Amino acid sequence: MIDTVVVGGGISGLTLTWRLMREGREVVLLEASGRVGGTIRSTVHEGITVEHGPQAFPTTALPVFDLITELGITDEVLVAREAARKRFLLHKGKLEPLPQSFADIARSPLLGMRAVGRAMGEPLVRKAPNPGESVYDFISRRFGRAVAERFATALVAGVYGGDARDLEVGAAFEDWVHLERTHGSVLKGAMARPPHPAHAPNNLFTLRGGMERVTAALGEALREQIRLNTPVERIERDGDTLVVRGPDLRAREVVVTVPPGRAAAMLPELADLRGIPTAPIAGVHLAFDALPERTGFGWLAPMDARRDVLGCLWVSSGFPDFAGGKTVKRLMIGGTRDPGAVELDDDALVARAARILREVEGVHAEPVFTHVARSRIGIPQYVRGHLARMRRLQAAMPGLSFLGWGYTGVGVNHCVQAAGSWRGSSAS
């Protein structure tokens, strides 16, 4: 009998297996496909590095940087150019810079003076949250409706491809709720955070060759623990142990890290797995010759600005090493705004992306390179009731627990952090 079986070879499963292996635990990771990495995938085409999943690690991804350090690949870290700190919001047909300071907020055309005053008064808000409060309602309650309309809808579109009115804030943005609970104010809590450690990148970062370098390094380090091309058919309880059908393994603990839809096929009796929807996304890369480079990380589109796009990443502005000497833009299309877009053929998606760039950025040049990356599984949506749903799932079967972007945080940093703190199903 094995101590722990991990189902799924994405970043969550790999990180958890890495932690348990280093603790001397007997652990086996089962991956149905022939590769590890899950949604993290990086490919190179004509000198352009294409990310099929997330584009880069955020500045706050200290657990990821610690993992990179443990793997001995810090010399491969690439930090984004300073320009990447600047982000934009599509507002009334124009790209307006997102405020980076209190002074910027006061001068920004994104909010009127009344809305600015309401937002700056957030530390004085004493209204209590409602159970299962949505992201939109949380931001509206603390900062005012204008901030919720303008910023929350764009942020949720950029991170989740979803709708701020649907997602549960305690599940989707747990840190905000924690700051309110511990400091009585999101702004006060943010200002009380310790300074960024000097040893870690102080901007967005990735690695040479792309984000997949991290999962590839984990795969190399865990060769003896990983079983590729090993699909799981069923997970069942048998007395004091769990049986993983397919490879037919017995284990004291089983940790499921695969997407909820796939987990539901292994555990059909757990109806809550079918209650976690996803938002399919298409990432459309367009590369141009001799196009003036905009400086910044890119832009987001609030719900009331456009419904045919979620946002655009200016890849070459932040990471020129990934651009092959060209100007590269990655448009994110679909999500809950337009879930059917992922089924359009490549030509239709490229044509839509080119039209959006003409209308938003004034780009009339023809792209010299295009690439479409689809995620039909999409991004999990932590709709209201998600935390209660997860409590039921974590208690559904002794020895069984759920971890990863389908359940405990969609960001890579959340996945690494959750895997590092996992202590068994009884403590989940």
C-alpha positions, 0 to 999 in steps of 0.5 A: 500500500502506498502512503499518498497517490496524487492524481494529476500532473499539473503544477499543483500535483507536481509541487505536492509530490515534490514536497512529500518526496522531500519529506521522505513520504512514499508518493506516486503521481498519476498523469493520464497524458504523456506529459506533465505541466497541465495548463502550463505549456510553452512552445516556440514558433519562429523564435516566438515563445507562445504560452498556452496558459498563464503568461508570467508569475506575478510579483507576489509569487514568492512561493513560486520563487522559493520553489524555483530556488529549491529546483536550482534554476534561479539563473534561468529567471527572466524579470519583465522590463520596468514598462510591464508595471503599467497596465491599461483599461479600455474606457470609452474607446480609449486605453487609460492607464490604471492608477498606480498611486493615490495621486493617480486615482485622483487624476484618472478619468476612470473615476469621477471625483465623487467616486474617488472620494467614496473609494478613498473612504474605504477604511471607514466602511463598517458594513458587514459582509453577506454570506457568500458575497460576490466579488462585485458586491464586496468591491461595491460595499467597500469601495463603491459601485463605480469601482466595482463597475469599472475595475472589478469586472475587468479584473475578474475577466482578466484572471478568471474569464468570468463575471464579478457578479457570479464569483464568490469573493472568499474563494476567488480573492481570499486575500481581500477578505482576510485583509478586511477581517484582520485590519478592518480595511483592505487599504489598511491591510495592504499598507501594513504588508511587509516590504517585498523581500530583496532576494525575489524578483520585484516585477513579473517574472518567468523563465527562459523557454517559458513557464513550462520550465518550472513544471519540466524541472519538477518532472525531471526531479520526480521521474521515479514518482511519476507514472505517465499515460496512466488514467484513473477510472475510479476512486473508491473507499475499501475499509481503511484504504482508498483504491485507485482503479485503472492502475489499481493502487491502494493508498492511505491518502489520495489527492485529486488535482485534475479539473472538476469535470475529470474528477467527476468521472472518477467520483460520480457520487460526488455531485458537487464536482459537477457544480464547478463550472468553467469558462473556455478561453482562446489565446490568439497571438499576433506578431508584427514587423516594424510596429511601434511598441507600446509600453506596458503589460497590456489592457483589460476590457470591462464588461461595459466596454466590449464583450468580444474580448477579455483583454490583450497582453503586450508580450514583447513589451514585457518580455522581448526575449519571447518575441523573436524581434517582433511586436507580439500581442496576445488577445484573450477571447471567450470566457463566460462573456462568449464561451462559444468563441473557443469553437471558432476556427483559427481564421475566424479567431485571428480575424476577430483579434485583428479587428479588435486591435484595429478598433482599440489600438489602431493597428492596421498592419497585417500580422506576419505570424499568428497562433491560436491556443485553446483551452476548452476545459477553461478556467474554473469559476468559483461561483457563489457557494464555492467555499461551502461546496469545497467543505463538503467535497473535502469531507466526502470520503476519508483519505480523499482531498482536492487541491489545485486550480479547480478548487483552491485558487486558479493562480499558479502561485495559489496552486504552489502555496496550497500544495506547500501547506497541504497536510492530509485530508483530515487537515484540508 
